[in-house]
Amino acid sequence: MVRLKVVVALYPFKAIEGGDLSLEKGAEYEVLDDSQEHWWKVQDTNGSIGYIPSNYVKEKELLGLQKYEWYVGDMSRQRAESLLKQEEKEGCFVVRNSSTKGFYTLSLYTKVPHAHVKHYHIKQNSRGDFFLSEKHCCSTIPELINYHRHNSGGLASRLKTSPCDRPVPPTAGLSHDKWEIDPAELMLLEELGSGQFGVVRRGKWRGCIDTAVKMMKEGTMSEDDFIEEAKVMTKLQHGNLVQLYGVCSKHRPIYIVTEYMKHGSLLNYLRRHENTLGGNVGLLLDMCIQVCKGMAYLERHNYIHRDLAARNCLVGSENVVKVADFGLARYVLDDQYTSSGGTKFPIKWAPPEVLNYTRFSSKSDIWAYGVLMWEVFTCGKMPYGRLKNTEVVERVQRGIILEKPKACYKEVYDVMQQCWAHCPEDRPSFRILKEQLTIVAQSIAD
């Protein structure tokens, strides 16, 4: 007998295209076809059938804490703190996964004796009951939370509210099997910036989904190759990658349509907020770890970025950092940008093998990631200061690396130095870097 797979919607979803199905948060759906990774065919309780984004639902049997508003999953300590401080409400709280696997932490905002966030490990006794202070044990975490809503029971405050609705994640493409977007359905709004590819504007798709629209300058890229690649790239989906929704390729200039990140580039964000970020080593390290997670996903899928730098990462709400523009550099036609002798080539992020032989790999991305970490810990300073490109090339080839930033712990600088091993084989993978940085972050928090 085939077991029915039933899922519960974690977020609402509004079906816009024919063939898709709207989701109501908390409602149950029967899965009819989950052979595609990102879009599943489901049936609702009224018998309606359609496609839904698979990252909006969770299997009922595996649901656990995810159905509760107060549970934020893998959110880091630093992001939990900044989220709760933004809310500024006494007793505002979240429960998140501890850095120790299988354990949970309660993060609580209090104004007593001054505004700060306290973190409590949710412990278990020998009987398996959960507690925050041993006098008050409960058989489940939701019961424990409910108890402390009515009694502070040793906490700085009783639990009152959790932050407003969590942001809805982007979908892989705007609809099932859709990567070609009709430009007539895009309302173009203010300009967000301009780069070597062209102008980027904020857009709204069909009046409801926020997007960023990159309008490619004609003649800057090999368009047909890129359009083929875009079909594959819409299927890359990770919480620390800017989601590609699709392209408008039927007219010129081509538009590349991605998710919208409201705080813009990481580089500008670091420079704008240097006063508040500069002293917060934990938050800076958390930004680096987020980029590392996105890059580890690309590495697993054998994707090379080729132009990783703080200017090519974006910041969204809740201090979420995502890697953008991955793979685009391959399709650029501009010699100034693609040859290491060119003036636009990102020399200061390039390892010896790229400067000497234009040899890109995941290991050249690792080198660039080390430079990105340096950018983060200097709050957006220019690597190698005012040195000319020729001087930078000479230094890199002689094995001279960037000095340790002032705000940077020795353990963090040690990781940067590993990224700058002269020989590509001696550089670690993004997976290993992520593990190392997580351990450093935990030691700082403790």
Secondary structure, DSSP 4 states (H G I P E B T S, - for coil): -PPPPEEEESS-B---STTB--B-TT-EEEEEE--SSSEEEEE-TTS-EEEEEGGGEEEGGG-GGGGSTTB-TT--HHHHHHHHHHHT-TTBEEEEE-SSTT-EEEEEEE-SSSSEEEEEEEEE-TTS-EESSTTSEESSHHHHHHHHHH--TTSSS---B--SPPPPPPPSSSBTTB-B--GGGEEEEEEEEEETTEEEEEEEETTTEEEEEEEEPTTSB-HHHHHHHHHHHTT---TTBPPEEEEE-SSSS-EEEEE--TT-BHHHHHHHTHHHHTT-HHHHHHHHHHHHHHHHHHHHTT---S--SGGGEEE-GGG-EEE-STTGGGGB--HHHHSTTSTTS-GGG--HHHHHH----HHHHHHHHHHHHHHHHTTSPPTTTT--HHHHHHHHHTT--PPPPTT--HHHHHHHHHHT-SSGGGSPPHHHHHHHHHHHHHHHH-
